[in-house]
Amino acid sequence: MPHRSPHVLVVGEALIDEVRRADGTTDEHPGGSPANVALTLGRLGRETRLAAHLGQDAHGETLRAWLADSGVTLTPGSDGAAATSVARAVLDTSGAATYDFAITWDVAPGTEADDATIAVHTGSIAAVLEPGASAVHDLVLAARERSTITYDPNARPSLMGTAEAALARIDPLVAAADVVKVSDEDVEWLHPGADPVEVARTWAARGPAIVVVTFGGEGAVAVCSGGEVRVAAPRVEVVDTVGAGDTFMGALIDGLWERDLLGGDRREALRAIDLVSLTEVLERCVAAAAITVSRAGANPPRRAELVGR
């Protein structure tokens, strides 16, 4: 049996974000929320595997090269899609966007956590869109014994139907997860008018050791058994916010790994995280996200860029 090194398995979509402007020009960028989380971990020097659903086409080649450049390995069968998914944003003359998605999602048979998978991360479209969503749920439940489960609902209302329909998928994953990260915007869509921190407390009571709510430029709040912590976001010149939440999520997994809090055998230690350690982790997360928003597209920092921040 070969010795496998500890790694994170990220399960979810990698796709091409295409922006068409009113003047007819088009930009294409690799993306997808789980893929961005994997990319962040890879750039932070962590061994990361991504179970995706790519086509053997030009868009798939773009994504494969983008992931490989940051040290992310695709799991076997990740190239089984008929075509690589595309999310199109069409901008009108005022810059307002309308969205059009050509997205399919599935999980290759045999995709699973192994003895060296210290964490499994999923979220966004992959956790809601069939046929893959059911496979994601099964994979997560099967992995819980050996792996920390991390989850970001990262809602896409135009793809997920009603909030009620999405919650039918999201709630079981929240209950199965050890760490949940959610934006205040997602909470507002899922639970209109609710206090996001109150929702975080409710979710934490269902099982997760840590629930973090991000508030964009206003920082983040985390709820854990030891209490609650709030951190401010660094002030930066914002170019765009693409990939900021995914950068935060990747940095959160990295920070918990750094403190030896990942793995099924570390579940009680994770649950007992002290507020000082959690604050330090969150401060690194907002620093990483601040770097991403200061440059165009989903372009998370490499570890050297975070040193000393």
C-alpha positions in Angstrom: 0.0 0.0 0.0 1.7 3.3 -1.0 2.1 5.9 1.7 -0.3 8.8 0.9 0.4 12.3 2.2 -2.3 14.3 4.0 -4.5 16.3 1.6 -7.8 18.1 1.2 -10.3 16.7 -1.2 -12.4 19.4 -2.7 -15.6 18.3 -4.5 -17.3 20.6 -6.9 -17.5 22.7 -10.0 -14.7 24.2 -12.1 -16.1 26.3 -14.9 -15.3 29.1 -17.3 -16.7 32.5 -16.4 -17.4 34.4 -19.6 -18.2 38.1 -19.6 -19.7 39.6 -22.8 -19.7 43.4 -22.9 -22.1 45.7 -24.7 -19.4 46.5 -27.3 -19.1 42.9 -28.2 -15.8 42.1 -26.5 -15.6 39.0 -24.4 -13.4 38.0 -21.4 -13.0 34.4 -20.2 -11.7 33.4 -16.8 -11.4 30.1 -15.0 -13.5 29.8 -11.9 -16.2 28.0 -10.0 -16.5 28.3 -6.2 -15.0 24.9 -5.1 -12.3 25.2 -7.8 -11.3 28.6 -6.3 -11.1 27.1 -2.8 -8.8 24.3 -4.2 -6.7 26.9 -6.0 -6.3 28.9 -2.8 -5.2 25.9 -0.9 -2.8 24.9 -3.6 -1.3 28.4 -3.6 -0.9 28.2 0.1 1.3 25.1 -0.4 -1.3 22.5 0.6 -1.7 19.2 -1.2 -5.2 19.5 -2.7 -7.2 17.2 -4.9 -10.3 18.5 -6.9 -13.1 16.2 -8.0 -14.6 18.2 -10.8 -16.6 17.6 -14.0 -14.7 18.9 -17.0 -15.0 18.2 -20.7 -12.2 17.2 -22.9 -12.3 20.5 -24.8 -10.5 23.8 -25.0 -12.3 25.2 -21.9 -11.3 22.0 -20.0 -7.7 22.5 -21.1 -7.8 26.1 -19.8 -9.0 24.9 -16.4 -6.6 22.0 -16.2 -3.6 24.3 -16.8 -4.9 26.9 -14.3 -5.3 24.3 -11.6 -2.0 22.6 -12.3 -0.2 25.9 -12.1 -1.2 26.2 -8.5 -0.4 22.6 -7.6 -4.0 21.3 -7.6 -4.4 17.6 -8.7 -7.7 16.5 -10.5 -9.1 13.2 -9.3 -9.6 10.4 -11.8 -12.7 10.8 -13.8 -12.9 14.5 -13.5 -12.7 14.9 -17.3 -15.9 12.9 -17.9 -18.3 15.8 -18.9 -19.6 16.1 -22.4 -18.6 19.7 -22.3 -17.0 22.0 -19.8 -19.5 24.2 -17.9 -19.7 27.9 -18.7 -21.3 30.7 -16.7 -22.0 33.7 -19.0 -22.6 37.2 -17.8 -23.8 39.6 -20.5 -23.3 43.3 -19.6 -25.5 46.1 -20.9 -24.3 49.6 -21.6 -24.7 50.5 -17.9 -22.6 47.5 -16.8 -25.6 45.6 -15.3 -25.3 41.8 -15.9 -27.8 39.2 -16.9 -26.6 35.6 -16.5 -26.9 32.5 -18.6 -25.5 29.2 -17.4 -24.5 26.1 -19.4 -23.7 23.9 -16.4 -23.8 20.2 -15.8 -22.5 18.6 -12.6 -21.8 15.0 -11.6 -19.3 13.1 -9.5 -17.2 10.3 -11.1 -17.9 6.8 -9.8 -15.3 5.8 -7.2 -14.6 9.3 -6.0 -14.1 9.2 -2.2 -12.0 10.2 0.7 -9.1 7.9 1.6 -7.1 7.4 4.8 -5.0 10.5 4.1 -7.9 12.8 3.3 -7.9 15.0 6.4 -10.6 17.3 5.1 -13.4 17.2 2.5 -14.7 20.6 1.2 -17.8 21.1 -0.9 -20.3 23.9 -1.6 -22.2 26.1 -4.1 -23.6 24.5 -7.2 -22.1 21.0 -6.6 -24.1 20.6 -3.4 -27.5 21.5 -5.0 -27.5 20.5 -8.8 -28.4 17.0 -9.7 -27.3 14.4 -10.6 -24.1 15.2 -8.7 -25.7 16.7 -5.6 -26.9 13.3 -4.2 -23.4 11.8 -4.8 -21.8 14.8 -3.0 -24.1 14.2 0.0 -23.3 10.5 0.1 -19.5 11.2 -0.3 -19.6 13.7 2.6 -21.4 11.3 5.0 -19.1 8.4 4.1 -16.0 10.7 4.7 -17.0 12.0 8.1 -15.4 9.2 10.1 -11.9 10.1 8.8 -12.2 13.6 7.5 -13.1 17.1 8.7 -16.1 18.3 6.6 -16.1 21.9 5.5 -19.0 23.6 3.6 -19.9 26.9 1.9 -23.4 27.1 0.6 -22.3 30.0 -1.8 -25.8 30.3 -3.2 -26.5 30.9 -6.9 -30.2 31.9 -6.8 -30.5 31.9 -10.6 -29.5 28.2 -10.7 -30.9 26.9 -7.4 -34.6 27.7 -7.7 -36.3 28.9 -4.6 -34.6 29.4 -1.3 -36.9 26.6 0.2 -35.7 24.1 -2.5 -32.1 25.1 -1.9 -32.4 24.7 1.9 -33.6 21.1 1.4 -30.1 20.4 0.1 -28.2 22.9 2.2 -29.6 22.1 5.7 -28.4 18.4 5.7 -24.9 19.5 4.7 -24.8 22.1 7.4 -25.7 19.4 9.9 -23.0 17.1 8.5 -20.3 19.7 8.4 -17.6 20.5 11.0 -16.9 24.0 9.6 -19.4 26.2 7.7 -18.6 29.5 6.0 -21.5 31.6 4.7 -21.8 35.1 3.4 -24.3 37.6 4.9 -25.9 37.8 1.3 -26.5 34.1 1.3 -28.1 34.2 4.7 -30.4 37.0 3.5 -31.5 34.9 0.5 -32.0 31.7 2.5 -33.6 33.4 5.6 -34.8 36.9 4.5 -34.7 39.5 7.3 -32.9 37.2 9.8 -29.9 38.3 11.8 -27.0 36.5 10.1 -25.2 35.8 13.4 -28.4 34.4 14.9 -28.6 32.1 11.9 -25.0 31.1 12.6 -25.8 30.3 16.2 -28.8 28.1 15.0 -26.6 26.3 12.5 -23.8 25.8 15.1 -26.3 24.2 17.5 -27.0 21.5 14.8 -23.5 20.1 14.8 -20.7 22.2 13.2 -17.8 23.2 15.5 -17.4 26.5 13.8 -19.8 28.6 11.7 -18.4 31.8 10.1 -20.4 34.6 8.6 -18.6 36.9 6.2 -19.7 40.5 5.8 -17.5 41.5 2.8 -15.6 44.7 3.6 -17.0 44.6 7.2 -15.1 41.5 8.2 -16.4 38.3 9.7 -18.0 36.8 12.8 -17.4 33.2 13.9 -19.5 31.1 16.3 -18.0 28.2 18.2 -18.6 26.4 21.5 -16.2 28.8 23.3 -18.1 31.9 22.2 -18.0 34.3 19.3 -15.3 36.4 17.7 -15.4 39.2 15.2 -12.6 40.5 13.0 -12.4 43.5 10.8 -11.4 43.4 7.2 -8.3 45.3 6.1 -9.0 48.5 4.1 -8.0 48.0 0.5 -8.7 49.5 -2.9 -11.3 47.0 -4.3 -10.8 46.0 -8.0 -13.5 43.4 -7.9 -14.9 40.9 -5.3 -14.7 37.8 -7.5 -13.3 34.8 -5.6 -13.0 36.7 -2.2 -15.3 34.3 -0.3 -13.6 31.3 -1.8 -10.2 32.7 -0.8 -11.5 33.2 2.7 -12.7 29.6 2.8 -9.4 28.2 1.5 -7.5 30.2 4.1 -9.8 29.0 6.8 -9.1 25.4 6.0 -5.3 26.2 5.8 -5.4 27.9 9.2 -7.1 25.0 10.9 -4.6 22.6 9.2 -1.7 24.7 10.5 -3.1 24.2 14.1 -3.5 20.4 13.6 -7.3 20.6 13.8 -8.2 18.7 10.7 -9.0 15.0 10.4 -11.8 12.8 11.9 -9.6 12.1 14.9 -9.2 15.8 15.6 -13.0 16.5 15.8 -13.0 17.1 19.6 -9.9 19.3 19.4 -11.6 21.4 16.6 -14.7 21.7 18.7 -12.6 23.0 21.6 -10.7 25.7 19.6 -10.0 28.7 21.8 -11.1 32.2 20.8 -7.5 33.5 20.5 -6.6 30.8 17.9 -9.9 31.3 16.1 -9.3 35.0 15.9 -5.8 34.5 14.5 -7.2 32.1 11.8 -9.9 34.6 10.8 -7.4 37.5 10.6 -5.4 35.5 8.1 -8.6 34.7 6.2 -9.6 38.4 5.8 -6.0 39.3 4.9 -6.0 36.7 2.1 -9.4 37.8 0.9 -8.2 41.5 0.9 -5.4 40.6 -1.5 -7.9 38.8 -3.8 -10.3 41.8 -4.0 -7.3 44.2 -4.7 -6.8 42.5 -8.1 -8.9 41.4 -11.0 -10.7 38.0 -11.0 -10.3 35.0 -8.7 -6.6 35.5 -8.1 -5.8 34.3 -4.5 -2.5 35.0 -2.8 0.4 32.6 -2.6 1.8 31.9 0.9 4.7 34.3 0.6 2.3 37.2 0.0 0.6 36.5 3.4 3.7 36.2 5.5 4.0 39.1 7.9 0.4 40.2 7.4 
